[in-house]
């Protein structure tokens, strides 16, 4: 038998799929958006951009920006009582209205 592949994006066929109206190029405002430290963001993975994608377990979570690393942002996410630090590019982040 062939062994089941356990890649980084396995079992994401439904999770990382755009609706027909969302397809195509993403707006530049999403790429050029600057976030400040302490700002709350929602993590919504854009499947058309492979660079700087967080792991699929963080899709739909909210976090706080704690720093910047190159073009990407360092985001602190609470998961099950633990603090996780992830690095994601702004294409995969959305601002939360507070």
Contact map, one row per residue, 1 for C-alpha under 8 A:
11100000000000000000000000000000000000000000000000000000000000000000000000000000000000000000000000
11110000000000000000000000000000000000000000000000000000000000000000000000000000000000000000000000
11111000000000000000000000000000000000000000000000000000000000000000000000000000000000000000000000
01111100000000000000000000000000000000000000000000000000000000000000000000000000000000000000000000
00111110010000000000000000000000000000000000000000000000000000000000000000000000000000000000000000
00011111010000000000000000000000000000000000000000000000000000000000000000000000000000000000000000
00001111110000000000000000000000000000000000000000000000000000000000000000000000000000000000000000
00000111110000000000000000000000000000000000000000000010000000000000000000000000000000000000000000
00000011111100000000000000000000000000000000000000000011000000000000000000000000000000000000000000
00001111111110000000000000000000000000000000000000000000000000000000000000000000000000000000000000
00000000111111100000000000000000000000000000000000000000000000000000000000000000000000000000000000
00000000111111111000000000000000000000000000000000000001000000000000000000000000000000000000000000
00000000011111111000000000000000000000000000000000000000000000000000000000000000000000000000000000
00000000001111111000000000000000000000000000000000000000000000000000000000000000000000000000000000
00000000001111111000000000000000000000000000000000000000000000000000000000000000000000000000000000
00000000000111111100000000000000000000000000111000000000000000000000000000000000000000000000000000
00000000000111111110000000000000000000000000001000000000000000000000000000000000000000000000000000
00000000000000011111111000000000000000000000001000000000000000000000000000000000000000000000000000
00000000000000001111111000000000000000000000000000000000000000000000000000000000000000000000000000
00000000000000000111111000000000000000000000000000000000000000000000000000000000000000000000000000
00000000000000000111111000000000000000000000000000000000000000000000000000000000000000000000000000
00000000000000000111111100000000000000000000000000000000000000000000000000000000000000000000000000
00000000000000000111111110000000000000000000000000000000000000000000000000000000000000000000000000
00000000000000000000011111000000000000000000000000000000000000000000000000000000000000000000000000
00000000000000000000001111100000000000000000000000000000000000000000000000000000000000000000000000
00000000000000000000000111110100000000000000000000000000000000000000000000000000000000000000000000
00000000000000000000000011111110000000000000000000000000000000000000000000000000000000000000000000
00000000000000000000000001111111000000000000000000000000000000000000000000000000000000000000000000
00000000000000000000000000111111100000000000000000000000000000000000000000000000000000000000000000
00000000000000000000000001111111100000000000000000000000000000000000000000000000000000000110010000
00000000000000000000000000111111100000000000000000000000000000000000000000000000000000000110000000
00000000000000000000000000011111110000000000000000000000000000000000000000000000000000000100000000
00000000000000000000000000001111111000000000000000000000000000000000000000000000000000000100000000
00000000000000000000000000000001111100000000000000000000000000000000000000000000000000000100000000
00000000000000000000000000000000111110100000000000000000000000001000000000000000000000000000000000
00000000000000000000000000000000011111100000000000000000000000001000000000000000000000000000000000
00000000000000000000000000000000001111100000000000000000000000011110000000000000000000000000000000
00000000000000000000000000000000000111110000000000000000000000011100000000000000000000000000000000
00000000000000000000000000000000001111111000000000000000000000011000000000000000000000000000001000
00000000000000000000000000000000000001111100000000000000000001111000000000000000000000000000001100
00000000000000000000000000000000000000111110000000000000000001111000000000000000000000000000111100
00000000000000000000000000000000000000011111000000000000000111100000000000000000000000000000111100
00000000000000000000000000000000000000001111100000000000011111100000000000000000000000000001110000
00000000000000000000000000000000000000000111110000000000001110000000000000000000000000000001110000
00000000000000010000000000000000000000000011111000001101001000000000000000000000000000000011100000
00000000000000010000000000000000000000000001111111001000000000000000000000000000000000000011000000
00000000000000011100000000000000000000000000111111000000000000000000000000000000000000000000000000
00000000000000000000000000000000000000000000011111000000000000000000000000000000000000000000000000
00000000000000000000000000000000000000000000011111111000000000000000000000000000000000000010000000
00000000000000000000000000000000000000000000011111111000000000000000000000000000000000000000000000
00000000000000000000000000000000000000000000000011111000000000000000000000000000000000001000000000
00000000000000000000000000000000000000000000000011111100000000000000000100000000000000111001000000
00000000000000000000000000000000000000000000110011111110000000000000000000000000000000011001000000
00000000000000000000000000000000000000000000100000011111011000000000000000000000000001110001000000
00000001100000000000000000000000000000000000000000001111111000000000000000000000000000000000000000
00000000100100000000000000000000000000000000100000000111111000000000000000000000000000000000000000
00000000000000000000000000000000000000000000000000000011111000000000000000000000000000000000000000
00000000000000000000000000000000000000000010000000000111111110000000000000000000000000000000000000
00000000000000000000000000000000000000000011100000000111111110000000000000000000000000000000000000
00000000000000000000000000000000000000000111000000000000011111000000000000000000000000000000000000
00000000000000000000000000000000000000000111000000000000011111100000000000001000000000000000000000
00000000000000000000000000000000000000011110000000000000000111110000000000001000000000000000000000
00000000000000000000000000000000000000011110000000000000000011111000000000111100000000000000000000
00000000000000000000000000000000000011111000000000000000000001111100000000111000000000000000000000
00000000000000000000000000000000001111111000000000000000000000111110000011110000000000000000000000
00000000000000000000000000000000000011000000000000000000000000011111000011110000000000000000000000
00000000000000000000000000000000000010000000000000000000000000001111100011100000000000000000000000
00000000000000000000000000000000000000000000000000000000000000000111111111000000000000000000000000
00000000000000000000000000000000000000000000000000000000000000000011111111000000000000100000000000
00000000000000000000000000000000000000000000000000000000000000000001111110000000000000000000000000
00000000000000000000000000000000000000000000000000000000000000000001111110000000000000001100000000
00000000000000000000000000000000000000000000000000010000000000000001111111000000000000111100000000
00000000000000000000000000000000000000000000000000000000000000001111111111100000000000111100000000
00000000000000000000000000000000000000000000000000000000000000001111100111110000000011110000000000
00000000000000000000000000000000000000000000000000000000000000111110000011111000000011110000000000
00000000000000000000000000000000000000000000000000000000000000111100000001111100001111000000000000
00000000000000000000000000000000000000000000000000000000000011110000000000111110001111000000000000
00000000000000000000000000000000000000000000000000000000000000100000000000011111111100000000000000
00000000000000000000000000000000000000000000000000000000000000000000000000001111111100000000000000
00000000000000000000000000000000000000000000000000000000000000000000000000000111110000000000000000
00000000000000000000000000000000000000000000000000000000000000000000000000000111111000000000000000
00000000000000000000000000000000000000000000000000000000000000000000000000000111111100000000000000
00000000000000000000000000000000000000000000000000000000000000000000000000011110111110000000000000
00000000000000000000000000000000000000000000000000000000000000000000000000011110011111000000000000
00000000000000000000000000000000000000000000000000000000000000000000000001111000001111100000000000
00000000000000000000000000000000000000000000000000000100000000000000000001111000000111110000000000
00000000000000000000000000000000000000000000000000010100000000000000100111100000000011111000000000
00000000000000000000000000000000000000000000000000011100000000000000000111100000000001111101100000
00000000000000000000000000000000000000000000000000111000000000000000001110000000000000111111100000
00000000000000000000000000000111110000000000000000000000000000000000001110000000000000011111110000
00000000000000000000000000000110000000000000110010000000000000000000000000000000000000001111100000
00000000000000000000000000000000000000000011110000011100000000000000000000000000000000011111110000
00000000000000000000000000000000000000001111100000000000000000000000000000000000000000011111111000
00000000000000000000000000000100000000001111000000000000000000000000000000000000000000000101111100
00000000000000000000000000000000000000111100000000000000000000000000000000000000000000000000111110
00000000000000000000000000000000000000011100000000000000000000000000000000000000000000000000011111
00000000000000000000000000000000000000000000000000000000000000000000000000000000000000000000001111
00000000000000000000000000000000000000000000000000000000000000000000000000000000000000000000000111
